[in-house]
Structures are given as structure tokens and as C-alpha cells.
Amino acid sequence: EHDQQFPEEPKQVRPNETLKQTDGNFEVAGQGAVMAINEKLLQALMAKNPDLQFAIQESVPLRGTYVDAVPLGPLMELGSKDGPNSMTTERADQAIDYWQNRAQQLLADPEASASPYALKSYSHDTVSTGNLLAARGFPSEAEQAYRLASQLWPGNPESVAGLAEILSQDGRLDSASQILADFLRTFPDQRQDLEKISSIARQSGSPVSRSPNP
């Protein structure tokens, strides 16, 4: 109702979220809405099992779980016993060291480096670590994670979107716009996916929005 009544204000329904009212009942669809429900279910499971430890390999960012999560190799441990204070500079550095070593191993392995599936999978997991680091207040380490993810799979829109966000928050707006524009020149078929996950790419009048497909 807000988005319909105030079309000029920021949208409350996310780009990848669909809400429809039928006979007085709401129907929820779209990746964003479905994963928001999954996040609530996960949090309920964790609350009912306080003595268990949980770790996930993230498919879609569940940002509500980041508050007390820490990197755990390619996974992230949820509900760390140290709570919000669990993320330290040492942990952040260890996460980057892990992915630097993993990236070197993968790219040096002829079988792995020739497998788009392997590179995309590891690139995605590296982005998840970057998202967690960014949310926990380690932008420099998050930037390194996003760059490593792009190194593993240059066509990953998630890593480019995350990197552009970090650069923008750091005041490097021109660099953020340039990275997005360069990405779309190389991978024009990724425009729609990039704009779904990057608020910068969706901004009206940005170099990304104006640049035509080659």
C-alpha cells in the first residue's frame, strides 16, 4: 500500500519480492520473500535448540543472522557463544587468509580451474564471507573477499555488487560506478541480475543505467 500510495518514496517491497492480495489474504512469492520466511524458520529452530551449534553454507544472504555469526572456512557459524563481540580483527584476517589460499589452490588446479561450476560455487561462498565481514564492520577485509570472488569467477554479479557497495560507502563513488560499468560491458547478459541485487546499479542517471549494451 505504501509503494502504491507514495510511488516517489523508497520502495518497501524489495525488487525480488512479490506480494499479492487475493480475497483478503496475502500471497508471497519471489526469492527475497521466500528466503525471508526461511530466515525466520532458521531463527526459530536456533531459539528452540540453544544447546546446539549451527553453521550454514549460504545460498542467499540471510542478513538477520549476521549479528553474532563468524566465518568458518567456506561456511559461517551462527549464534557464536561470544555474541556480537565474537568477530575480531584476527577472525576477519583468518577468513581472508583462508580464501586467499583456497583461491590459489583452485586456480592452480587444472581440473578445478577448468570447471565453471567449481569456480562459481567457490566464488559464491567467498561473497558470503564478504557480506558477513561487511555487515560486522570490516569493510577492508570485505573488499578483499569480493575481489577474490571476482578473481575466481569474473562473471559473478554478487561480488561486483558487494564491491561497489563497499567502495560507495567509503566515498569512492566514481570507482564503484566504473566497476559496475566495466562489468556490464564485459557481461551484458548479467544486467538484470546485477540490478536486482545492487542499489547502485538501479540508481537513475548512474553510468551503469545510461550505458547501452555493446
Secondary structure as UniProt FT lines:
FT   HELIX           2..5
FT   TURN            7..8
FT   TURN            15..16
FT   STRAND          18..22
FT   TURN            23..24
FT   STRAND          25..29
FT   HELIX           31..48
FT   TURN            50..51
FT   STRAND          54..56
FT   HELIX           63..68
FT   STRAND          70..72
FT   TURN            73..74
FT   STRAND          75..78
FT   TURN            81..82
FT   HELIX           83..86
FT   HELIX           89..108
FT   HELIX           110..113
FT   HELIX           116..135
FT   TURN            136..137
FT   HELIX           139..152
FT   TURN            154..155
FT   HELIX           157..169
FT   TURN            170..171
FT   HELIX           173..186
FT   HELIX           188..190
FT   HELIX           191..197
FT   HELIX           199..202
FT   TURN            204..205
FT   HELIX           207..210
//
